[in-house]
Amino acid sequence: MRHLLQCGRFSFRLEQRPLVMGILNVTPDSFSDGGRYGTLEFAISHAEEMVRDGIDLIDIGGESTRPGSPSVPVEEELRRVMPAIYALQEVGRALSVDTCKPEVMREAIIAGADMINDINGFRATGAIEAVKDSDCGLCIMHMQGTPQDMQAEPQYADVVAEVIAFLRERIDALLAAGIERERICVDPGLGFGKTVEHNYALLRATRRIEEELGFPVLIGLSRKSMIGAVTGRPVEGRLPGSIAGALAAVAHGAKILRVHDVAETVDALKVWRAATID
């Protein structure tokens, strides 16, 4: 597995420690923070706090993807994310934009986004064309269904094999378009069209996913229902479980962690590394 991830202005070496991607929702209806960072002032303040806490990438999202959430118009998503991209250009960290809309991808890249994080795996018409001529990183995620229906009744014969097959097909599509391998990472999409059992099976299979595909794996389980299902805690009480899940993901080979609680995750990883590296 290669150890370089090219993300626009940033080149990340992945062999020493996992990267931490902090979640910055500029939406009024995200599942975990209820739109607390929906205004530009609060979004900038939170991003600056994440920088102080040791973040590597900031993932800006202008459309909630919680189960059952409706899609928002392109113009509204642009209205939410573009000011944040422009405002955060000088914070010294890679800026990722969490979107599945080619129009938003294109405008975000023009504005200086370093990564496009697509829950739809760049399947939308025009998505690959929107990103292929840039140098931004690309995260391909697996999702069964759409946010509107993905948790209705997710079913797989073999969830790990099927997710790997999907990710391989999307990798091949990006490579066929001339996109460099160094720009690509993959995300099995925990919580996106999966039961609790599916989520933990994929978490345990992180290293297999990396080895079979040959690309770094991003894991996002922070505060998700798979944590609540095990701990019995509501969203606001899932920090300890999220930290445990993050460390489990690293133990299983994850190279990027997408999290809400940056300081706590960064500290946990520092202790983990001190305790495990000879």
Backbone bond lengths (Angstrom), bond angles and torsions (degrees), N, CA, C in turn:
res aa  C-N    CA-C-N  psi(-1)  N-CA   C-N-CA  omega(-1)  CA-C   N-CA-C  phi
1 M - - - 1.468 - - 1.523 109.16 -
2 R 1.333 116.89 133.00 1.466 120.42 179.39 1.525 110.09 -68.94
3 H 1.337 115.79 160.86 1.456 120.67 -174.80 1.521 112.60 -122.09
4 L 1.337 117.10 21.69 1.456 121.43 178.38 1.517 109.45 -123.43
5 L 1.326 116.33 135.20 1.460 121.62 173.53 1.516 107.35 -126.30
6 Q 1.328 116.02 117.69 1.452 121.85 -179.85 1.525 109.47 -91.89
7 C 1.326 115.67 120.65 1.462 121.58 179.95 1.521 109.32 -130.48
8 G 1.315 116.84 85.92 1.452 120.32 177.07 1.513 112.75 55.84
9 R 1.326 116.04 -115.22 1.467 121.65 -178.04 1.522 113.35 -72.76
10 F 1.331 117.67 -7.76 1.462 122.04 -170.81 1.526 111.44 -122.96
11 S 1.324 115.48 139.42 1.463 122.18 171.51 1.524 107.15 -118.71
12 F 1.312 116.71 119.13 1.461 121.52 -175.50 1.525 110.70 -103.62
13 R 1.333 115.81 131.02 1.452 121.99 170.02 1.523 108.13 -90.72
14 L 1.318 116.81 130.49 1.458 121.23 -170.77 1.521 113.92 -109.19
15 E 1.330 117.90 1.05 1.455 118.22 -173.19 1.520 113.94 -79.43
16 Q 1.342 119.12 -19.61 1.460 120.47 -174.83 1.523 113.62 -95.05
17 R 1.306 117.08 -40.60 1.465 119.67 -177.46 1.517 109.18 -155.22
18 P 1.332 117.73 156.56 1.463 119.69 175.61 1.516 111.19 -72.71
19 L 1.304 116.43 151.47 1.458 121.83 173.24 1.518 109.46 -81.86
20 V 1.327 115.57 149.89 1.466 120.96 175.68 1.522 108.58 -112.27
21 M 1.310 116.09 121.59 1.460 123.75 178.08 1.529 108.07 -105.08
22 G 1.321 116.54 119.60 1.457 120.88 -179.32 1.522 111.71 -92.67
23 I 1.305 116.03 138.99 1.465 122.43 -176.68 1.517 110.16 -86.79
24 L 1.330 116.38 125.21 1.463 122.23 176.15 1.522 108.24 -124.31
25 N 1.325 116.03 93.94 1.457 121.23 179.92 1.525 110.10 -85.73
26 V 1.333 116.16 118.71 1.463 119.95 174.67 1.532 107.97 -106.37
27 T 1.328 113.53 53.19 1.469 122.23 -177.67 1.522 109.14 -125.98
28 P 1.324 117.27 157.51 1.461 119.82 177.46 1.519 114.06 -87.32
29 D 1.354 118.33 -1.62 1.466 119.50 -168.55 1.519 113.62 -142.93
30 S 1.336 119.25 29.86 1.460 119.45 177.93 1.522 109.83 -69.09
31 F 1.345 115.82 153.66 1.462 118.90 -171.97 1.520 112.56 -70.70
32 S 1.348 117.46 -27.45 1.464 119.13 -169.25 1.510 115.21 -102.08
33 D 1.339 117.52 -28.26 1.461 118.23 -176.45 1.522 113.58 -123.73
34 G 1.338 116.80 3.19 1.458 120.65 172.05 1.506 115.16 56.38
35 G 1.333 117.43 29.90 1.453 120.30 177.43 1.509 114.58 79.08
36 R 1.315 119.44 20.31 1.461 121.99 -179.23 1.519 112.48 -59.99
37 Y 1.340 117.17 -28.33 1.453 120.13 -176.15 1.527 111.29 -108.42
38 G 1.330 116.68 26.77 1.454 121.72 -176.74 1.511 114.05 -70.69
39 T 1.331 119.12 -23.91 1.453 120.56 176.71 1.512 109.63 -91.08
40 L 1.329 116.28 151.52 1.459 120.21 -176.21 1.526 111.51 -62.03
41 E 1.312 117.20 -39.46 1.471 120.49 -179.22 1.525 110.87 -59.29
42 F 1.329 116.93 -47.48 1.456 120.29 -178.92 1.522 111.03 -70.60
43 A 1.336 117.09 -34.88 1.457 120.11 178.40 1.524 110.84 -63.31
44 I 1.317 117.12 -43.93 1.467 120.91 178.90 1.517 110.19 -64.16
45 S 1.324 116.84 -43.72 1.464 120.88 179.87 1.526 110.86 -60.33
46 H 1.321 115.96 -44.13 1.473 119.62 -179.82 1.522 110.86 -66.70
47 A 1.330 117.28 -40.42 1.459 120.35 178.55 1.529 110.44 -62.75
48 E 1.314 117.24 -42.04 1.468 120.19 178.98 1.521 111.21 -64.78
49 E 1.331 116.21 -35.65 1.465 119.97 175.98 1.526 110.14 -64.39
50 M 1.328 117.47 -42.13 1.460 120.79 178.78 1.521 111.26 -63.04
51 V 1.334 116.73 -38.01 1.465 120.26 177.50 1.526 109.93 -61.66
52 R 1.312 116.85 -46.04 1.473 120.34 178.24 1.524 111.26 -60.99
53 D 1.324 116.43 -31.91 1.465 120.90 -176.82 1.527 113.19 -82.51
54 G 1.335 117.55 -5.05 1.458 119.84 173.34 1.510 116.22 104.23
55 I 1.321 117.82 25.88 1.460 121.59 -178.18 1.528 111.44 -69.12
56 D 1.336 117.17 152.50 1.462 122.34 174.18 1.529 111.49 -102.93
57 L 1.322 116.42 -41.54 1.462 121.60 179.71 1.532 108.71 -133.91
58 I 1.329 115.82 146.32 1.460 121.77 175.73 1.519 107.67 -113.33
59 D 1.332 116.85 121.17 1.469 122.25 -175.80 1.526 109.28 -100.83
60 I 1.325 116.28 107.24 1.463 122.93 -175.12 1.520 109.15 -92.96
61 G 1.323 116.45 122.77 1.461 120.69 -178.99 1.510 112.41 -123.20
62 G 1.326 117.12 127.70 1.455 121.45 -179.35 1.511 114.10 -109.82
63 E 1.337 116.70 7.56 1.463 121.09 178.77 1.522 108.64 -141.95
64 S 1.309 117.46 121.27 1.451 120.53 179.32 1.524 110.26 -65.12
65 T 1.334 115.39 137.45 1.469 120.45 177.16 1.515 111.36 -118.27
66 R 1.337 116.33 21.92 1.461 118.97 175.77 1.525 108.90 -64.83
67 P 1.342 118.13 155.42 1.464 119.90 179.68 1.525 112.10 -54.66
68 G 1.331 115.31 129.75 1.455 120.88 178.60 1.506 115.16 87.95
69 S 1.327 117.94 -3.60 1.469 120.11 -176.08 1.525 110.38 -73.91
70 P 1.332 117.56 140.05 1.462 120.71 178.53 1.519 110.99 -79.78
71 S 1.324 115.72 155.67 1.456 120.40 174.17 1.525 109.51 -73.29
72 V 1.330 116.76 151.65 1.460 120.15 176.89 1.523 108.80 -110.89
73 P 1.323 118.28 152.99 1.465 121.08 179.25 1.530 111.49 -61.79
74 V 1.316 115.66 152.94 1.461 120.93 179.26 1.518 111.18 -54.20
75 E 1.323 116.56 -45.44 1.465 120.60 -176.12 1.520 111.45 -61.42
76 E 1.331 117.45 -37.77 1.461 120.93 179.65 1.526 110.79 -70.46
77 E 1.326 116.44 -41.71 1.466 118.49 178.57 1.523 110.73 -63.30
78 L 1.322 117.22 -41.89 1.461 120.54 176.90 1.526 111.13 -62.16
79 R 1.321 116.79 -40.56 1.467 120.64 179.45 1.525 111.07 -60.81
80 R 1.323 116.88 -32.31 1.460 121.04 -178.55 1.532 112.41 -80.77
81 V 1.334 117.51 -43.90 1.467 118.95 -169.48 1.523 114.38 -91.30
82 M 1.327 117.93 -32.44 1.465 119.07 -173.01 1.533 113.29 -61.55
83 P 1.337 119.55 -44.79 1.466 118.06 177.88 1.524 112.71 -58.89
84 A 1.340 116.79 -36.92 1.468 119.52 179.56 1.526 111.13 -67.14
85 I 1.331 117.80 -40.85 1.469 119.95 178.52 1.520 110.45 -60.66
86 Y 1.332 116.76 -48.18 1.465 120.23 -179.93 1.528 111.30 -63.24
87 A 1.332 116.85 -41.75 1.467 120.88 -175.06 1.515 112.43 -69.12
88 L 1.336 117.09 -27.05 1.464 120.57 -173.19 1.530 113.38 -102.36
89 Q 1.324 117.77 9.62 1.459 120.77 -177.94 1.523 113.39 -57.90
90 E 1.321 116.92 -30.69 1.466 120.15 -173.34 1.529 113.63 -103.05
91 V 1.320 118.72 13.64 1.471 118.94 -178.75 1.526 112.30 -78.21
92 G 1.324 117.18 -9.14 1.452 119.80 176.11 1.510 114.83 82.54
93 R 1.314 118.17 16.51 1.452 122.38 177.90 1.529 109.88 -128.74
94 A 1.322 114.93 154.14 1.457 119.43 178.94 1.519 110.21 -66.70
95 L 1.323 115.89 137.54 1.459 122.00 179.91 1.525 109.36 -107.04
96 S 1.318 115.40 119.13 1.455 122.54 175.97 1.529 108.25 -104.03
97 V 1.320 116.28 145.34 1.460 120.44 175.74 1.526 108.53 -119.29
98 D 1.320 115.01 123.26 1.458 123.79 -176.91 1.522 107.98 -90.42
99 T 1.333 117.23 97.99 1.454 121.12 -176.94 1.518 110.46 -153.06
100 C 1.332 115.82 154.34 1.462 120.54 174.55 1.527 111.29 -117.54
101 K 1.333 117.10 7.59 1.463 121.54 -176.58 1.531 110.61 -99.82
102 P 1.325 118.46 121.20 1.472 120.67 -179.84 1.523 113.27 -55.46
103 E 1.335 117.44 -36.78 1.467 119.54 -179.29 1.520 111.17 -64.16
104 V 1.339 116.42 -38.82 1.458 120.50 178.52 1.527 109.74 -71.06
105 M 1.327 117.17 -40.84 1.464 120.12 176.75 1.518 110.75 -55.56
106 R 1.316 116.24 -48.07 1.464 120.88 -176.32 1.524 111.17 -61.77
107 E 1.331 116.47 -47.66 1.465 120.02 -178.54 1.530 111.26 -68.05
108 A 1.327 116.63 -36.46 1.464 120.12 179.74 1.527 110.68 -64.79
109 I 1.316 117.22 -40.60 1.462 120.90 179.50 1.527 110.07 -66.07
110 I 1.313 117.60 -42.43 1.470 120.64 176.92 1.523 110.62 -59.31
111 A 1.346 116.14 -36.95 1.466 121.18 -178.34 1.522 112.83 -77.07
112 G 1.340 117.77 -11.52 1.458 119.85 176.72 1.507 116.10 114.37
113 A 1.331 119.02 15.76 1.465 120.29 176.60 1.525 110.12 -62.45
114 D 1.329 115.95 142.18 1.459 122.12 -179.21 1.524 112.79 -98.24
115 M 1.327 117.52 -17.32 1.461 121.95 178.73 1.522 109.36 -148.18
116 I 1.325 115.67 147.63 1.460 122.10 169.22 1.527 106.91 -115.17
117 N 1.324 115.14 123.85 1.459 122.93 -176.94 1.525 107.00 -111.32
118 D 1.340 116.77 104.54 1.471 120.92 -169.70 1.529 111.14 -111.29
119 I 1.335 116.21 111.31 1.465 120.33 178.32 1.523 112.03 -64.90
120 N 1.329 116.86 -17.16 1.463 121.44 -178.10 1.527 112.33 -96.73
121 G 1.324 117.18 5.37 1.456 120.34 175.19 1.516 115.06 65.56
122 F 1.347 118.23 28.77 1.461 123.03 179.06 1.524 111.88 58.08
123 R 1.350 114.45 38.93 1.464 119.64 178.97 1.520 113.36 -92.34
124 A 1.326 118.22 -18.42 1.461 120.33 -178.39 1.525 110.24 -64.29
125 T 1.313 115.72 145.90 1.462 120.47 177.41 1.529 109.78 -57.68
126 G 1.316 115.69 122.89 1.461 120.28 178.94 1.511 114.82 92.50
127 A 1.340 118.49 -5.12 1.469 120.05 -177.03 1.529 111.39 -67.07
128 I 1.317 116.85 -48.30 1.463 119.23 -179.32 1.525 110.43 -63.62
129 E 1.325 116.36 -40.36 1.463 120.11 179.05 1.529 111.33 -63.15
130 A 1.325 116.71 -31.54 1.457 120.76 -178.77 1.515 112.67 -69.65
131 V 1.325 117.44 -27.15 1.470 120.08 -173.09 1.526 114.01 -111.46
132 K 1.312 118.66 -15.38 1.471 119.49 -164.83 1.525 113.27 -67.40
133 D 1.324 118.61 -31.89 1.461 120.23 -175.35 1.525 113.27 -91.32
134 S 1.321 117.41 7.43 1.458 121.28 177.30 1.530 109.11 -96.17
135 D 1.333 116.01 -177.22 1.463 119.99 172.93 1.522 110.94 -116.11
136 C 1.342 117.28 17.51 1.464 119.95 -177.28 1.525 110.73 -76.24
137 G 1.337 115.37 153.07 1.447 120.47 173.46 1.513 110.63 -68.62
138 L 1.336 116.04 155.88 1.461 121.75 -178.21 1.521 108.94 -132.99
139 C 1.320 116.32 122.21 1.459 120.66 176.45 1.524 108.88 -106.31
140 I 1.329 115.31 117.94 1.462 122.74 179.42 1.525 108.29 -94.06
141 M 1.323 117.28 118.58 1.463 119.65 178.93 1.517 111.24 -110.80
142 H 1.331 115.70 149.33 1.460 121.62 174.04 1.520 109.76 -93.60
143 M 1.329 115.50 135.63 1.464 121.19 173.87 1.521 107.55 -144.38
144 Q 1.318 116.72 131.10 1.463 120.50 172.84 1.523 107.70 -93.43
145 G 1.327 116.98 118.88 1.461 120.52 -177.36 1.515 111.81 84.08
146 T 1.321 116.22 -150.47 1.458 123.55 179.08 1.527 108.05 -128.91
147 P 1.344 117.93 165.33 1.465 117.93 176.79 1.519 113.71 -54.41
148 Q 1.327 116.26 -27.74 1.461 119.50 -179.25 1.530 112.66 -69.56
149 D 1.332 117.87 -31.86 1.477 119.71 -173.37 1.528 114.32 -131.04
150 M 1.339 118.39 2.53 1.459 120.52 -168.80 1.521 114.45 -63.26
151 Q 1.331 117.17 -27.62 1.460 118.98 -178.16 1.528 113.10 -99.92
152 A 1.339 116.84 11.48 1.465 119.62 -178.56 1.517 111.08 -64.18
153 E 1.332 116.86 -51.28 1.470 120.32 -179.96 1.530 109.50 -164.29
154 P 1.340 117.97 67.53 1.465 120.06 -177.49 1.525 111.50 -65.00
155 Q 1.319 116.26 134.22 1.464 121.44 -178.20 1.524 110.09 -138.79
156 Y 1.327 115.47 141.39 1.463 122.96 176.58 1.528 108.11 -144.97
157 A 1.325 116.08 147.60 1.455 119.57 169.06 1.525 109.52 -77.70
158 D 1.342 115.76 -40.19 1.464 122.58 178.11 1.520 106.32 -148.57
159 V 1.318 117.10 97.31 1.461 120.34 -170.21 1.517 112.13 -61.25
160 V 1.327 117.99 -40.99 1.463 120.01 -177.61 1.528 110.47 -65.93
161 A 1.316 116.96 -48.54 1.459 120.73 -178.67 1.521 111.18 -63.06
162 E 1.336 116.91 -39.75 1.462 119.94 -177.88 1.523 111.72 -70.41
163 V 1.323 117.51 -38.03 1.457 120.22 177.53 1.525 109.95 -66.96
164 I 1.321 117.59 -42.93 1.462 120.73 177.67 1.528 110.66 -60.52
165 A 1.320 117.23 -42.97 1.470 120.88 -179.95 1.527 110.98 -62.49
166 F 1.321 116.78 -42.18 1.465 120.46 177.98 1.525 110.62 -62.47
167 L 1.331 116.72 -49.29 1.460 120.46 -178.22 1.531 111.01 -62.42
168 R 1.330 117.20 -38.11 1.470 120.12 177.88 1.525 110.95 -62.58
169 E 1.326 115.90 -42.81 1.469 119.05 179.94 1.523 111.29 -63.15
170 R 1.333 117.17 -40.05 1.466 120.14 180.00 1.525 111.16 -71.98
171 I 1.321 117.81 -37.19 1.468 120.48 174.61 1.525 109.63 -58.96
172 D 1.321 116.20 -46.65 1.464 120.51 -179.33 1.526 111.06 -60.46
173 A 1.331 116.96 -37.31 1.465 120.29 179.59 1.526 110.99 -65.89
174 L 1.332 116.59 -40.22 1.467 119.74 178.86 1.521 111.08 -69.50
175 L 1.333 116.69 -42.79 1.457 119.58 179.47 1.527 111.27 -64.36
176 A 1.329 116.88 -37.42 1.465 120.84 179.26 1.520 111.63 -64.46
177 A 1.339 116.60 -25.18 1.461 121.27 178.15 1.524 111.81 -83.76
178 G 1.329 116.92 0.26 1.454 120.51 177.82 1.513 114.85 92.62
179 I 1.322 117.21 11.14 1.469 121.28 -179.97 1.525 109.62 -77.54
180 E 1.322 116.48 134.00 1.458 121.50 -176.77 1.526 111.47 -69.24
181 R 1.320 115.72 142.25 1.463 121.64 179.94 1.522 111.64 -58.84
182 E 1.320 117.10 -34.77 1.464 121.15 -175.98 1.514 112.88 -65.34
183 R 1.312 117.90 -14.65 1.466 121.54 -178.63 1.528 112.98 -89.69
184 I 1.331 118.50 -6.16 1.460 121.24 -167.77 1.526 112.08 -108.22
185 C 1.340 115.58 135.60 1.461 122.51 165.23 1.524 107.70 -134.95
186 V 1.331 116.75 168.23 1.461 120.32 -174.12 1.523 110.47 -130.14
187 D 1.326 114.48 154.68 1.465 122.38 -178.42 1.531 107.70 -136.76
188 P 1.345 118.75 120.04 1.469 120.12 179.78 1.522 114.32 -68.76
189 G 1.317 117.72 -8.77 1.462 120.25 172.60 1.512 114.56 74.01
190 L 1.322 117.20 52.53 1.464 120.06 177.69 1.527 109.31 -59.61
191 G 1.327 115.56 129.80 1.455 120.82 179.50 1.517 114.76 88.58
192 F 1.323 117.38 -4.32 1.464 120.68 -178.11 1.529 109.21 -106.97
193 G 1.311 115.73 85.78 1.452 120.63 -178.26 1.514 111.93 77.96
194 K 1.345 116.81 41.65 1.455 122.08 178.99 1.525 110.02 -141.48
195 T 1.321 116.26 148.08 1.451 121.22 170.27 1.527 108.86 -81.15
196 V 1.331 116.27 173.78 1.463 120.18 176.46 1.526 110.15 -57.54
197 E 1.330 116.85 -43.55 1.464 120.94 -179.50 1.525 111.19 -63.17
198 H 1.333 116.97 -41.05 1.466 120.29 176.54 1.528 110.67 -60.55
199 N 1.332 116.44 -44.58 1.464 120.93 -177.60 1.524 111.57 -59.50
200 Y 1.324 117.03 -46.33 1.466 119.39 -177.83 1.525 111.93 -72.87
201 A 1.320 117.03 -30.63 1.462 119.34 174.60 1.528 110.45 -63.50
202 L 1.329 116.62 -41.54 1.462 120.79 178.78 1.523 111.29 -69.39
203 L 1.318 116.89 -38.88 1.461 119.84 177.72 1.526 110.34 -60.12
204 R 1.328 116.01 -45.94 1.470 119.58 179.30 1.527 112.18 -65.58
205 A 1.337 116.70 -23.23 1.468 121.42 -176.69 1.524 112.52 -95.69
206 T 1.325 118.50 12.83 1.465 120.95 -176.33 1.524 111.92 -54.02
207 R 1.321 117.49 -47.31 1.470 119.87 -178.58 1.529 111.24 -65.53
208 R 1.324 116.92 -37.56 1.464 119.24 177.20 1.530 110.26 -61.99
209 I 1.342 117.11 -42.07 1.461 121.06 179.09 1.523 110.09 -59.79
210 E 1.326 115.96 -46.94 1.464 120.66 179.48 1.520 111.17 -61.48
211 E 1.320 116.99 -45.90 1.461 120.49 -174.83 1.522 111.88 -70.27
212 E 1.318 117.60 -38.90 1.465 119.09 -178.52 1.524 112.05 -73.20
213 L 1.341 117.10 -33.08 1.460 120.43 -177.61 1.521 112.74 -94.23
214 G 1.332 117.29 -30.50 1.450 120.33 -178.73 1.508 114.80 80.23
215 F 1.339 116.87 22.74 1.462 122.00 -179.91 1.524 109.87 -130.73
216 P 1.346 117.04 149.42 1.467 119.29 179.31 1.517 111.48 -63.77
217 V 1.337 115.13 146.05 1.464 121.53 -176.33 1.528 109.98 -107.61
218 L 1.309 115.09 129.97 1.458 123.05 171.98 1.522 108.31 -97.18
219 I 1.333 116.97 133.60 1.459 121.64 176.59 1.522 109.20 -119.89
220 G 1.329 115.60 127.78 1.456 121.83 176.21 1.518 110.05 -123.84
221 L 1.330 116.23 103.10 1.468 119.61 177.98 1.526 112.31 -128.07
222 S 1.311 116.34 2.65 1.457 122.04 -175.12 1.530 112.27 -53.73
223 R 1.347 115.17 121.98 1.475 124.25 174.52 1.524 114.10 63.65
224 K 1.323 119.42 8.35 1.460 120.99 -174.09 1.520 111.83 -74.54
225 S 1.337 114.14 168.73 1.470 119.74 -176.81 1.523 111.83 -63.55
226 M 1.330 118.67 -24.08 1.465 119.75 176.93 1.527 110.66 -64.70
227 I 1.326 118.03 -27.76 1.463 121.81 173.71 1.526 109.54 -74.08
228 G 1.316 116.15 -46.16 1.462 120.35 179.00 1.512 113.27 -62.36
229 A 1.353 116.65 -33.66 1.465 119.97 -179.03 1.522 111.58 -64.87
230 V 1.331 116.86 -32.63 1.459 121.05 -179.18 1.523 111.56 -86.02
231 T 1.334 116.64 -39.20 1.471 120.37 -173.64 1.521 113.50 -93.51
232 G 1.335 116.82 -22.29 1.453 119.97 -174.44 1.510 113.41 77.34
233 R 1.350 117.22 11.90 1.459 121.16 -176.03 1.528 111.81 -94.48
234 P 1.348 117.10 146.71 1.465 119.78 171.50 1.524 109.68 -72.33
235 V 1.338 116.27 173.48 1.461 121.39 -175.39 1.521 111.88 -50.90
236 E 1.327 117.28 -46.40 1.463 120.35 -175.13 1.527 113.13 -70.67
237 G 1.327 118.15 -9.86 1.461 120.99 179.75 1.513 113.95 -108.85
238 R 1.327 118.01 17.20 1.461 121.01 -172.26 1.523 114.71 -100.31
239 L 1.343 118.25 12.20 1.463 119.68 -179.67 1.520 112.57 -60.35
240 P 1.347 120.08 -52.50 1.475 118.35 -179.08 1.532 112.61 -58.64
241 G 1.323 116.39 -42.57 1.456 119.53 178.87 1.523 112.33 -64.92
242 S 1.329 116.58 -36.00 1.465 120.46 178.51 1.519 111.28 -66.99
243 I 1.350 116.85 -40.12 1.460 120.32 177.46 1.529 110.17 -64.04
244 A 1.335 116.43 -44.28 1.472 119.82 177.60 1.522 110.45 -60.24
245 G 1.326 117.01 -42.35 1.456 120.20 178.64 1.517 112.30 -64.32
246 A 1.331 117.06 -38.66 1.462 120.86 178.73 1.520 110.83 -63.18
247 L 1.333 117.04 -43.69 1.464 120.57 179.33 1.523 110.98 -67.51
248 A 1.323 116.66 -37.13 1.462 119.94 175.71 1.528 110.37 -62.54
249 A 1.342 116.00 -40.79 1.463 119.91 178.76 1.523 111.01 -61.45
250 V 1.339 116.57 -42.64 1.469 120.38 178.29 1.526 110.34 -63.84
251 A 1.327 116.57 -42.58 1.461 120.26 178.44 1.521 111.66 -60.20
252 H 1.327 116.05 -31.13 1.460 120.72 179.72 1.527 112.82 -90.66
253 G 1.344 117.57 3.07 1.463 119.43 171.99 1.506 117.35 110.26
254 A 1.328 119.50 4.43 1.467 120.70 -179.78 1.520 110.38 -61.79
255 K 1.332 116.50 139.91 1.455 121.80 178.69 1.530 112.87 -105.40
256 I 1.322 117.34 -15.81 1.465 121.93 177.94 1.518 107.85 -138.53
257 L 1.330 116.40 135.13 1.465 122.45 176.44 1.520 108.77 -116.34
258 R 1.320 116.19 125.23 1.468 120.95 177.38 1.530 107.50 -99.29
259 V 1.346 117.07 117.01 1.462 120.27 -168.11 1.522 111.89 -137.72
260 H 1.330 115.09 159.36 1.460 122.46 170.52 1.524 111.39 -89.96
261 D 1.319 116.35 -39.98 1.471 121.94 -170.47 1.526 109.29 -100.34
262 V 1.319 115.33 88.05 1.460 120.93 -169.98 1.519 112.30 -69.64
263 A 1.324 117.77 -53.63 1.467 120.55 -175.23 1.520 111.01 -57.44
264 E 1.311 116.96 -45.25 1.459 121.02 -177.91 1.535 111.26 -65.59
265 T 1.342 116.15 -39.88 1.461 119.18 179.57 1.516 111.28 -68.83
266 V 1.330 117.05 -43.76 1.461 120.81 179.58 1.528 110.48 -60.95
267 D 1.333 117.29 -43.82 1.466 120.25 178.70 1.530 111.32 -63.45
268 A 1.327 116.30 -43.05 1.465 119.92 179.43 1.521 110.82 -60.90
269 L 1.326 117.13 -39.79 1.462 120.60 179.71 1.522 111.44 -68.68
270 K 1.329 117.45 -35.22 1.469 119.86 177.29 1.529 110.76 -62.61
271 V 1.318 116.47 -44.48 1.461 120.17 178.45 1.515 110.56 -66.83
272 W 1.328 116.64 -43.08 1.461 121.24 177.87 1.527 110.76 -56.13
273 R 1.337 116.22 -46.54 1.458 120.08 -178.34 1.527 111.00 -65.85
274 A 1.337 117.02 -41.75 1.462 120.31 179.50 1.527 111.50 -62.49
275 A 1.324 115.55 -33.00 1.467 120.67 -176.40 1.520 113.27 -85.23
276 T 1.333 117.80 -15.63 1.460 119.34 -172.25 1.514 114.10 -118.92
277 I 1.344 118.04 -16.26 1.463 120.51 -178.75 1.533 109.01 -95.14
278 D 1.322 116.21 125.56 1.465 120.69 178.56 1.540 110.32 -76.63
